[in-house]
Amino acid sequence: FFYSTTFPGGFFFAAISLFTNYFVDKYCLLRSYGSVPEFGNSIAQLSRSYIFPAAFAVYSIMLSYGYAEFPYDNLCAVGDPSTATMEKYIGDHTIYIKGDTRMNTTVSVTENDDVYEYCDQDMISLDYVAFPAIPANQREGKEWMGEEQERIATLLGWTSVVVCAIAAIAFLRKFYYQTMHKFLRRTYKPVGKASDQLFTDSLEHYGYIPSVNGHQYPLLACNISHLDEAFLDWSDPSSTYPYDNHNLIYDIPDLSEQQIFSVIKTWDNNNSGIKNPNTFATADAEE
């Protein structure tokens, strides 16, 4: 889009190119390419939050400069040339192409011809910051814009300033919410709605029971005698609950009553309807 000002048709060719590229990629993703790891929507969020605003800001800046520097010939009209200067050039002149004297052309200058002088129309490479690209930032005495061009250049120049300001605000806002917001404000938002169904009403309401896996049946590492069997996600048909033969605390009888293993804590629910009603079961390690 750097050249869209002088070649607006480029948008049409770019649209065709992107349209073709979209369907080619769609076909390859669905019919040809293999599966890729899931990476979520982080790329889309990055593009929407940073790349698109930055591209739009750059486009607005280049559009304003592209129109302000028109017609790109580095010539400025001399309003009232001196008589001595005109008399020096009036007449027929032969212009030779540099490096080849066989190629030449003849130019006739009359006293009624318009006079032009060299002026640098590249506002980006000036020795001072010429932003925004408005008529006031032309070199003094080297102005080339006409009245209509000055009006449109002023509009585009200040529009680019507004677009850059909006993009900067969007960047800062995104940066704030990604870094500092969580330290200054509460960011947690509950998801879903509270249900009237109790935890113990579920067909499977297992609790966290400290145990050691890797055997036919897990080796328990806490006292579960006060806990309902429904909180275990396994059972041993050849033994009876609370499965003392699978409990590590009974391997050392003298220490079974001391709090060196994990401790199960439960909260009663009188409406649960199970043998030892508990709605939740968690484990704390105590020494």
Stockholm file with secondary structure:
# STOCKHOLM 1.0

chainA/1-287         FFYSTTFPGGFFFAAISLFTNYFVDKYCLLRSYGSVPEFGNSIAQLSRSYIFPAAFAVYSIMLSYGYAEFPYDNLCAVGDPSTATMEKYIGDHTIYIKGDTRMNTTVSVTENDDVYEYCDQDMISLDYVAFPAIPANQREGKEWMGEEQERIATLLGWTSVVVCAIAAIAFLRKFYYQTMHKFLRRTYKPVGKASDQLFTDSLEHYGYIPSVNGHQYPLLACNISHLDEAFLDWSDPSSTYPYDNHNLIYDIPDLSEQQIFSVIKTWDNNNSGIKNPNTFATADAEE
#=GR chainA/1-287 SS CTTTTTCTHHHHHHHHHHHHHHHHHHHIIIIISCCCCCCTTHHHHHIIIIIHHHHHHHHHHHHHHHHHTTTCSCEEECSSCCHHHHHHHCEEEEEEETTEEEEEEEEEECTTSCCEEECCCCSTTSSSCCCSCCGGGSCTTCCCCCHHHHHHHHHHHHHHHHHHHHHHHHHHHHHIIIIIHHHHSCCCCCCSCCCSSCGGGSSCCCCCCCEECSSSSCEECBCCTTSCGGGCSCCCTTSCTTCGGGBGGGSSGGGTTSTTSEEEEEECCTTSCSSSCCSEEEEEECC
#=GC SS_cons         CTTTTTCTHHHHHHHHHHHHHHHHHHHIIIIISCCCCCCTTHHHHHIIIIIHHHHHHHHHHHHHHHHHTTTCSCEEECSSCCHHHHHHHCEEEEEEETTEEEEEEEEEECTTSCCEEECCCCSTTSSSCCCSCCGGGSCTTCCCCCHHHHHHHHHHHHHHHHHHHHHHHHHHHHHIIIIIHHHHSCCCCCCSCCCSSCGGGSSCCCCCCCEECSSSSCEECBCCTTSCGGGCSCCCTTSCTTCGGGBGGGSSGGGTTSTTSEEEEEECCTTSCSSSCCSEEEEEECC
//
